[in-house]
Amino acid sequence: MTFTPGRLLGALGHILAGAQDPPVTGLCVALSGGLDSTVLLTALAGLRREGRLGWPLRACHVDHALHPDSADWASACARLAATLDVSLQAATVDARPAPGESPEAAARSARYAALRDVLAPGEVLLTAHHADDQWETILLQSLRGGGLQAVAGMPPLRRFGAGWHARPLLPIPREALHAWAVAGGVRWLEDPSNRDPAFDRNY
């Protein structure tokens, strides 16, 4: 399956048709600076520039302060957002794990707490989870003894804070996002922790 902004717009419209109470007031992309979220924000900004995006668009970046380069990553996200003429809200969190807590769980919990706090009423948090992420989630949950909910994987839309959380890239494989980014000269950040086999998903 290939990726195009038009396909993204169609998927987003289909997903957000289920967001009725509260009604959608805008879109907020969770921007890490990696390939997936960079493609998502770049494609949406292009659609807005063409007058095809029917909602206000902004981005949020969460600095977990776990890596020496995290401040540089935040700066890179700010530059990308400025280039795309998208406002960026940044937050820094304490993502250190509690005793016995996994680093992945601690970072995820801190990140979503921060994103929940910045979401306006009716606003939709967009995360760039794709088909590869979905399969990883199903596999990991199954290995941990999950039931039917695990097999269902991540939902494309759910209530979140004062608004919604949507994942419009779930049907798209990462390979397609990479191909679109390379073809369009899109640049992104590489987090070295993504290659660390100590983390369950990477392993």
Salt bridges, closest charged atoms under 4 A:
ASP36 OD2 - HIS130 NE2 3.23
ASP36 OD1 - ARG174 NE 3.76
GLU50 OE1 - ARG52 NH1 3.13
ASP69 OD2 - HIS67 ND1 3.88
ASP94 OD2 - ARG96 NH2 2.79
GLU123 OE2 - ARG58 NE 2.65
ASP132 OD1 - HIS130 ND1 3.86
ASP133 OD2 - HIS130 NE2 3.33
GLU136 OE1 - ARG201 NH1 3.23
ASP200 OD2 - ARG144 NH2 2.96
